[in-house]
Amino acid sequence: MVHKGTVTLESGRLILRRFELSDADAMFRNWAGDPEVTKFLMWPTHQDVSVSREVIGSWLPLYENPSHYSWAIVLKESGEAIGSIAAVGQRDDIRMVHIGYCLGRRWWRQGYTSEALALLIRFFFEEVGVNRIESRHDPRNPNSGKVMAKCGLKYEGTLRQSDINNQGGLCDAAWYALCAEDYFERQQKGLSLTIGDIAIDCENPERTRDFYHALIGWEKRDMYGCPALIADHGLVILFMPCDFDYQPPVWPEEAGQQQKQMHFNFEVNDLPAAVETALRLGAGKAAAQYGGDHFITMFDPEGHPFCLCRT
């Protein structure tokens, strides 16, 4: 690896830069002092801004080391630090970096963490010469795993009771990683597409969700206004209410009767390109669209609907 230190990186909405002592107030206010943000992390919630100031002060000399990588996630529009992202572990012998990140609650589910991680992935593979980028999360925090999957990291497995965090001591750890050969192959293809969630139409979404929870034990949640289940590796299944008279499918299938019904939501980094690719492969585009610039409803060659959703 050719270490380059914590250089400034920039995307459409973000600047990643070195921390400064003047970031202490924002650090405490936006994420480090919020127990909801830190409950799945390994370092304790900051009790006052002096702790944030002390932590940043301890980091500043480390920037002299070219193998030290620790960035403040800063909003371009305001110049305010809203989180942090860093290489919290690394091994030069196998050219690996382990990434950890944290974002203020006000900016969750807006794509900022994925945007920051994507910058680091490009930087480490293309400029530092890393061969493996890895990360991990508590399965009870599936949104962290969704960030990893969005950015192309592959789920490698869950190690039981192998970690510890603020949520209550020992915890499982779901591991994800991306290797250089996969990254550069994906770059040649140009399009990035990963499963976002699976949505199932239901007459009684809570009843259906609770049945599967009892059957397979996945964690119950409410997400995007729907009852949901979260798999150990982070996959989200949404149980969606219908705005029509629900007709359950029959099995075996019978002519004239309702067939099986569910649809996939795919998150893509380039929505127009994804639509074009799907059409070229034999998909159709629904005449009625309700997603605006956020998602496009398509039909696969068999007529099953699916959505391409902007990350």
Secondary structure, 3 states (H helix, E strand, C coil): CCCCCCCCEECCCEEEECCCHHHHHHHHHHHHCCHHHHCCCCCCCCCCHHHHHHHHHHHHHHHHCCCCCEEEEEECCCCCEEEEEEEEEEECCCCEEEEEEEECHHHCCCCHHHHHHHHHHHHHHHHHCCCEEEEEECCCCHHHHHHHHHCCCEEEEEEEEEEEECCCEEEEEEEEEEEHHHHHHHHHHCCCEEEEEEEEEECCHHHHHHHHHHHHCCEEEEECCEEEEECCCCCEEEEEECCCCCCCCCCCCCCCCCCCCCEEEEEECCHHHHHHHHHHCCCEECCCCCCCCCEEEEECCCCCEEEEEEC
